Every structure is written in structure tokens, then in C-alpha cells.
Amino acid sequence: MLTIRKSQDRGYADHGWLKSFHSFSFANYYDPQFMGWGNLRVINEDRIAAGGGFGTHGHRDMEIISYVLQGNLAHKDSMGNIEGIPPGDVQRMSAGSGVMHSEFNHAPAETTHFFQIWIEPNVRGIAPSYEQKTVPPASKRGALSRIAGPDGAVVKIHADASLYAGLFDGAESAVLPIAPQRKGYVHLIRGSLNVNGVALSAGDAALLDGEPSITLDHGDDAEVLVFDLAA
């Protein structure tokens, strides 16, 4: 079964300094039909205005991934990490037993556009940790680069899930097998793309259950995130 969630059906919040689309229930946006998908709990598409940001706040027992598209996300946490996350980098923070952090856009005249992703961990109470790596565009060109997973990915997450990123245009295509009893999720960041023969536009998502594979093709300047998830 494949279900399409249109971009305009997501939750939306405008805080002035922050404009955010919520794919699943989050903060003041609540939809009992969209509380998550498998062990994927949050996908927020955030745009932080120049000088704005999230002040110091805490997390516990969650795998948090940031994928930056534009600008630079300034991260500071209670583990001592002070990092700028530019476009092309993927950042992973395992909140574990508890971590405090802040995220800001210190640029004077540029919006920071990024995706914040939360995945439920398969271990709890672990020591918090941080990892950040660059994902070369060539590794995503016409292919799915495994940017986060429990092993063998660009960054390691403590969860039964894998996150892939890809860039597709023209005749480029990819197929990702999905094992039985698992779920797939596809979020199209930009452009247009077919998922198992169904057309998606920017901001749309496809929720897959019982599908043996995910086929991506007919892309037009497409950038996509694809999840293989525990049911």
C-alpha cells in the first residue's frame, strides 16, 4: 500500500523568526492520523530567519538528525560540541540519558533552511553523543546514499532505521528493497519525482506499507529523503 501525503496537508507554524512545516504531530500541531510512521516520529522542515534560533533546551532518548539545505545551522550542546552545520552535512545527536543544546542562524542576511528528523531509538539511557559528516553531492547523484543507520552509514544512529538521500534528474533512477514487515517513507525536498509510478511534487511524501521495494524515477531537479523503518 502506498499513501500520498500532499505538502499542503502538513501542519504549519509561523513564529516570525521560524517558519516550520510538520509532517507529523508536533508542538501545537496535532493530527491523530499522523503521529509518526513506524519508528519515525518527526520530520520538520524549518526555515530560521537571520539572527533567530532555538534557545537551550533538552532532549532524552531520541535520535535527532539535521540535514541542512541552505545557510548554516549553529549547534552548541552540553557535551561541549560547538559546530556550524553547512549545506551538504548531516548531523546526528543521540540524546540518550539527556542532553541540552541550542540551534541558531547567526548569518546577518540569510535564512537557514534545514530538516529536523527524530527517530525513536532501540536502546535507552545511553550516554549522549554527537556526529557530523559531509555527504558529497556525487554520492547522491542518481543514487541513494545511506546517510544514517545503525552500521555502515555516513553517521551512526542507535535505531532500527536507515535514512537515504538522493538527487535525481532525467533518466536517473534507483530501487531500494524493503524487507517484509518493514515500512518505507519518502519525502521529496524539491523538484518532482515518481515513487513506484506515482508522481510527487516538492514537499509531498509517500508512506509505504507492505511494498517490496521503493522505485524512484522520472526526476526533475529532485532531492529526496528515503527511510527504511521498523514497523
C-alpha positions in Angstrom: 0.0 0.0 0.0 1.2 3.5 -0.9 -0.4 6.6 0.5 0.5 10.1 -0.6 0.6 13.0 1.9 0.5 16.3 0.0 2.7 19.1 1.0 -0.2 21.5 1.8 -1.7 19.0 4.2 1.2 19.2 6.6 1.0 21.2 9.8 2.4 24.7 9.7 3.7 27.2 12.3 4.8 30.7 11.7 6.7 32.2 14.7 8.2 35.1 12.8 11.8 34.0 13.3 10.8 30.4 12.4 8.6 29.0 9.7 8.1 25.3 10.1 6.1 22.5 8.3 5.3 19.5 10.4 4.9 16.1 8.6 3.7 14.6 11.9 2.0 15.9 15.1 4.4 18.3 16.8 4.1 21.1 19.4 0.7 22.8 18.8 0.0 20.8 15.6 -1.9 17.6 16.4 -3.4 15.1 14.0 -4.2 11.6 15.4 -3.8 10.1 11.9 -0.2 11.4 11.7 1.6 10.7 14.9 4.6 9.1 13.1 5.3 6.2 10.8 7.0 3.1 12.1 9.7 4.4 14.4 10.0 7.7 12.6 8.5 10.3 14.9 9.3 13.8 13.5 10.1 15.5 10.2 10.1 19.2 10.4 11.1 21.4 7.5 12.4 24.5 9.3 13.4 28.0 8.0 15.2 30.1 10.6 15.4 33.8 9.9 18.7 35.7 10.2 19.6 36.1 13.9 16.9 33.6 15.0 17.2 30.3 16.7 16.1 27.7 19.3 17.4 28.6 22.7 18.9 26.0 25.0 16.5 23.1 25.6 16.7 19.4 26.4 16.1 16.0 24.8 16.2 12.5 26.1 16.1 9.1 24.4 15.7 10.2 20.8 17.9 10.0 17.7 17.9 13.5 16.1 19.2 14.2 12.6 19.7 17.6 10.9 20.0 17.9 7.2 20.9 21.4 6.0 19.9 22.7 2.6 20.7 26.4 2.8 22.6 28.7 5.2 24.4 27.4 8.3 23.0 25.9 11.5 25.0 26.8 14.6 24.8 24.0 17.1 26.0 24.1 20.7 25.4 21.4 23.3 26.1 20.3 26.9 28.6 17.7 25.6 30.9 20.5 24.6 30.2 20.5 20.8 30.1 23.9 19.1 29.7 23.3 15.4 28.4 25.0 12.3 26.4 22.7 10.0 26.6 23.8 6.4 24.6 22.5 3.4 25.7 19.0 2.4 26.4 18.0 6.0 24.4 15.5 8.0 24.4 15.8 11.8 23.3 13.2 14.3 22.8 13.7 18.0 21.9 10.7 20.2 20.1 12.3 23.2 20.3 9.2 25.3 20.2 9.8 29.0 19.8 13.6 28.4 21.4 16.5 26.5 20.9 20.2 26.4 21.5 22.1 23.1 20.7 25.2 21.1 20.5 25.9 17.4 20.8 29.3 15.8 21.2 31.1 12.5 23.9 33.7 13.1 24.0 34.9 9.4 23.1 38.6 9.1 21.1 38.3 5.9 20.4 34.6 5.0 17.7 32.1 6.0 18.8 28.7 7.3 16.7 26.0 5.7 17.0 22.5 7.1 15.2 19.3 8.0 15.0 18.1 11.6 14.3 14.4 11.9 13.6 12.4 15.1 13.7 8.6 15.1 12.9 6.5 18.2 15.9 4.6 19.5 16.2 0.9 20.1 18.3 1.4 23.2 17.5 3.9 26.0 19.6 5.6 28.7 22.8 5.5 26.7 25.4 8.3 27.1 24.6 11.2 24.7 26.8 11.5 21.6 27.3 13.7 18.5 28.5 13.1 15.0 28.7 15.3 11.9 29.9 14.3 8.4 29.9 15.8 4.9 27.8 14.0 2.2 29.4 14.7 -1.2 26.8 15.5 -3.9 28.4 13.0 -6.2 27.4 10.2 -3.8 23.7 11.2 -4.1 23.7 11.7 -7.9 21.3 9.2 -9.4 21.6 7.0 -6.3 20.6 6.7 -2.7 23.4 7.4 -0.3 22.8 5.8 3.2 23.4 8.9 5.3 22.2 7.5 8.7 21.8 3.9 10.0 22.9 1.6 12.8 26.0 0.5 10.9 27.8 1.2 7.7 26.1 4.6 7.1 27.7 8.1 7.0 26.6 8.7 10.6 25.5 6.0 13.1 22.2 6.1 14.8 21.0 3.9 17.7 17.8 2.9 15.9 16.4 0.2 13.7 16.1 2.5 10.7 18.1 3.8 7.7 17.9 7.2 6.1 19.0 7.7 2.5 19.4 10.9 0.4 19.4 11.1 -3.4 19.4 13.5 -6.3 17.5 12.5 -9.4 17.1 14.1 -12.8 16.1 12.8 -16.3 16.8 9.1 -16.8 18.4 8.6 -13.3 16.7 6.0 -11.1 17.1 3.9 -8.1 15.4 0.9 -6.4 15.5 0.3 -2.6 14.3 -3.2 -1.5 12.1 -3.2 1.6 12.1 -6.3 3.8 8.7 -7.8 4.8 7.1 -6.3 8.0 9.0 -3.0 7.5 7.8 0.4 6.4 9.1 2.9 3.9 8.8 6.7 3.8 9.8 9.0 1.0 9.9 12.8 1.4 10.5 14.9 -1.7 12.5 18.0 -0.7 12.4 19.7 -4.1 11.6 19.2 -7.7 9.4 16.3 -8.9 9.8 12.6 -8.8 7.9 9.3 -9.3 7.7 6.9 -6.4 6.5 3.4 -7.5 4.9 5.1 -10.5 3.1 7.8 -8.5 4.1 11.4 -9.1 5.3 13.6 -6.1 5.9 17.3 -6.1 8.1 19.3 -3.7 7.0 18.8 -0.1 4.9 15.7 -0.8 5.6 12.4 1.0 4.8 8.7 0.3 4.0 6.3 3.1 4.7 2.7 2.1 3.4 -0.4 4.0 3.7 -3.9 2.5 5.6 -2.7 -0.6 8.5 -5.0 -1.5 10.6 -2.0 -2.8 10.8 1.7 -3.5 11.4 2.7 -7.1 12.4 6.3 -7.8 12.5 7.6 -11.4 11.3 10.4 -13.7 13.0 13.0 -11.6 13.1 16.7 -12.4 15.7 18.5 -10.3 14.6 16.2 -7.4 16.2 15.9 -4.0 14.7 13.2 -1.8 15.0 11.6 1.6 14.0 7.9 1.9 13.5 5.9 5.1 13.6 2.2 5.8 11.8 1.8 9.1 10.9 -0.7 11.7 7.1 -1.2 11.7 
